[in-house]
Amino acid sequence: MTHSSTPTQPERRTFFHWLTYAFGAAATAILGVPFVGFLVGSLRKKKAKAVNLGSIRAFPEGQTRLVTFTNPLGQPWDGMTAHAGVYVCYLGKDKAESHQFRVLAVNCAHLGCPVSWFPQSGLFMCPCHGGVYYETGERASGPPPRGLFPCVWEVKKDGNLWIEAPHYPSLQDTLRNPADV
Ligand code: FES
């Protein structure tokens, strides 16, 4: 008398089917998590962080000053690059008696080198490739394709000048909200 193995085959086949499904589900999950993270991350708007630049009385009218600070958007491993700076110029009060400021990122609009302010000539100059900007931040000459990037600022009730912590500006991702420009 011979025993046929036929009755056990469907069970084994079912087992391998489920195993295949399980591997497929695991692979989908492993590959899908980064993709979902990317989608969610791009949709989620990061909360802006504010930086206090100090009392507005520290800024004499018409004088451009470099203010440095530790950027709260930085990471622990950023090192020196976490030390950011902006050029601030107090422009006086407007007709509504509101204080007006010009706040410019130090990063050159060409490749991001920090520009220097020369009050004698009233120009910002970039040491990397010779980009030059007027006091207003407009491009004067050299390779930069545009002027310096203006930062979002606000005078708060505490009498201090605050700015939105600046990320690294680029032509595609300027510091300003595109809707404000
Ligand atoms: S980085 Fe400033 S001119 Fe190139």
Residues whose N, C-alpha, C, O or C-beta is under 5 A from the ligand:
A	BS01	FES	C108 H110 L111 G112 C113 C126 C128 H129 G130 G131 P143 P144
